[in-house]
Amino acid sequence: MELQSAKIDLLVKDLEKNREEQVVKEQLEKMEKCLQEYEPEIMERKTQTFTRDKLNYQYGIVYTFAKRFDNLVGERENGTID
């Protein structure tokens, strides 16, 4: 009797494990499908973000240079620089 109970417990555990594995496999398949569907859009957004960040960086350099140049011109006009 005890042996049958142990076998039943092992079978139940095995079935639960198989069910969990099946659920995980289904979730992975759904995730892969979504990734394949949205990957081009995600890559496009990454590219746009990179381009925007790069442009902001370049704008910052130009703005900083223009600000310094403007300060130099202002100092020259005020006579504080030769």
C-alpha positions as CSV (number, residue, x, y, z in Angstrom):
1,M,0.0,0.0,0.0
2,E,2.8,2.4,1.0
3,L,4.7,1.6,-2.2
4,Q,1.6,2.4,-4.4
5,S,1.2,5.7,-2.5
6,A,4.8,6.6,-3.1
7,K,4.5,5.7,-6.8
8,I,1.4,7.8,-7.1
9,D,3.1,10.8,-5.4
10,L,6.1,10.4,-7.8
11,L,3.7,10.3,-10.8
12,V,1.8,13.4,-9.6
13,K,5.1,15.3,-9.1
14,D,6.3,14.2,-12.5
15,L,3.0,15.4,-14.1
16,E,3.3,18.7,-12.3
17,K,6.9,19.2,-13.4
18,N,5.9,18.4,-17.0
19,R,3.0,20.8,-16.8
20,E,5.3,23.6,-15.5
21,E,7.8,22.8,-18.3
22,Q,5.0,23.0,-20.9
23,V,3.8,26.4,-19.5
24,V,7.3,27.7,-19.6
25,K,7.7,26.5,-23.2
26,E,4.4,28.2,-24.2
27,Q,5.5,31.4,-22.6
28,L,8.9,31.3,-24.4
29,E,7.2,30.7,-27.7
30,K,4.9,33.7,-27.1
31,M,7.8,35.9,-26.2
32,E,9.8,34.8,-29.3
33,K,6.8,35.5,-31.5
34,C,6.4,39.0,-30.0
35,L,10.1,39.6,-30.3
36,Q,10.1,38.6,-34.0
37,E,7.1,40.8,-34.6
38,Y,8.4,43.9,-32.8
39,E,12.1,43.6,-33.3
40,P,12.3,45.9,-36.4
41,E,10.4,48.6,-34.5
42,I,12.6,48.2,-31.5
43,M,15.7,48.5,-33.6
44,E,14.3,51.5,-35.3
45,R,13.6,53.2,-32.0
46,K,17.2,52.4,-30.8
47,T,18.6,54.0,-34.0
48,Q,16.4,57.1,-33.6
49,T,17.4,57.4,-30.0
50,F,21.1,57.1,-30.9
51,T,20.7,59.6,-33.7
52,R,18.9,62.0,-31.4
53,D,21.5,61.7,-28.7
54,K,24.3,62.2,-31.2
55,L,22.6,65.3,-32.5
56,N,22.1,66.6,-29.0
57,Y,25.7,66.0,-28.3
58,Q,26.8,67.8,-31.5
59,Y,24.4,70.7,-30.8
60,G,25.9,70.9,-27.3
61,I,29.4,71.2,-28.7
62,V,28.4,73.9,-31.2
63,Y,26.4,75.8,-28.6
64,T,29.4,75.7,-26.2
65,F,31.7,76.9,-28.9
66,A,29.3,79.7,-30.0
67,K,28.9,80.8,-26.3
68,R,32.6,80.9,-25.8
69,F,33.2,82.8,-29.1
70,D,30.4,85.2,-28.1
71,N,32.1,85.8,-24.8
72,L,35.4,86.5,-26.4
73,V,33.8,88.9,-28.9
74,G,32.1,90.6,-26.0
75,E,35.3,90.9,-24.0
76,R,37.1,92.3,-27.1
77,E,34.4,94.9,-27.6
78,N,34.5,95.9,-23.9
79,G,38.3,96.3,-24.1
80,T,39.0,93.7,-21.5
81,I,40.9,91.5,-23.9
82,D,43.5,92.4,-26.5
